[in-house]
């Protein structure tokens, strides 16, 4: 079915199509209980053999939705009905912000990729927190991650205060946190990946985390463009700050070996999809081997098939996330990956 409608979707602006689809998915989910059941039976491959516990959280399957798809926590329930084992919302900032000027998302069909320069467009952490409170009251079993960032207007020397505000506001309504300092679409943000500012943010959040009777796992999302020396620093920082793990990787600023015409590849923003697959897997493998598997890794980047997902897991990832592959392959991709993982488990 998705193969039939995808060519129609791809004729229109990708951001407009995105909201057209998710709004109708939510409407269908909210208004038609039978429709919700049909969606679940069609896409959700709910098998107990896929359950996995990572950083103290039980995931019903290891295939999640990456941040950026549901920036405001509006569509968690209908997206979960498609079979995702967990949903990561955001990136959210303390104050609402419109993001960058449109158009700000571009398809590269010849490369099965996207370029986006969204710029952390979101309605602010208060709106998200209230939505997730209502969701958790209704569906406490849905695992939700909160991806947090800083407002564009906040200077880097004050960035830690933005992360604290998001952390405090979401603490009671998410299952884990992701610190996003690796998006290329907020000016200067990636400078926070440098060793000292990054340690300051993570140590501050951990101190806050440990003051609570219960703590939330804190993960760090990193760029695929880091050098080996920078990845060594990341390993050291994880050990020192005792955060729960790493998400590898975010989008890339590289434009190497693309088949798409230059007029599109020259667009600024982060590149995702198949072109980032190899580098993302290399980063996962490097972190896993160099750290001697000292911390869990969520693998994301270029997963368009069950084989791609298995490569990430074989490289050292504990869980995987989809975004661009979900757009190009459709919701059936989640079920295909889960089925393949069950078969691998049965053979092992």
Order of alpha helices (4+ residues) and beta strands (2+ residues): alpha-alpha-alpha-beta-beta-beta-alpha-beta-beta-beta-alpha-beta-alpha-beta-alpha-beta-alpha-beta-alpha-beta-alpha-beta-alpha-beta-alpha-alpha
